């Protein structure tokens, strides 16, 4: 990602804020610093840490794009404090480059990420087909779905979906929201994109996709139990996250996020995701395991 963010007008605050947060400060060779939004959350959003760590790794690589990353969350991040990212240049090979990033706050490692970068080359191709779903323009936004439910949705949840965000979701099907408490198949489909253009830097689009890939994913593991991440009797947190980039894409154009959860056990839930461009190309794959702990 380029060192300078593209210009934005004042009315584009959520996207401008996200792009600014992804434009890390360089404080020394292989050491970068990032900040979090001031939104009153108790801990830093995991997708932001993933995206910032990817940006830090990419800042130490020339001429190669990332094809995969694997990350572990160790401690909840403090939104009030900056995050320092230390990059270890593990290997620079002829075709692949490997980087390890450790995120540090208050003298402790809160997160680690390993990323692999590859020289662009041709090869055999195949991919699962994109599901046949309605166009995003024909679907209501999450905020509109929540507003239509009225008093059936807690006020805190209504406020969360009503506030301005950099990323817009259009759920395919509303049974997840309309049938609260009902156990349904552990899968959901969402159209997703940023609410405003991002410019043409592919590194920025990859960072934003890493950011949004952590949204709604863990909640998929709760659908078959009739619960959601907003239930107060649950402790929910991401434990690890893996992301593979397959083909070029734009995060400011509609992507279909197909998610499912093959398993939950031992206080953990496993979730998977596939991201498709509007033309049907599979552009990225995601996997995540998260803590799903019942509170007394």
Buried (B, 14 or more C-beta within 10 A) or exposed (E): BEEEBBEBEEEBEBBBBBBEBBBBEEEEEBBBBBBBBEEEEEBBBBBBBBBBBBBBBBBBBEEBBBBBBBBBBEEBBBBEEBBBBBBBBEEBEEEEBBBBBBBBBEEEEBBBBBBBBBEEEEEEEEBEEBEEBEEBEEBEBBBBBBBEBEEEBEEEBBEBBEEEBBBBBBBBBBEBBEEEEEEBEBBBBBBBBBBBBBBEBBBBBBBBBBBBBBBBBBBBBBBBBEBBBBBEEBEBBBBBBBBBBBEEBBBBBBBBBBBBBEEBEEEBBBBBBBBBBBEEBBBBBBBBBBBBEEEE
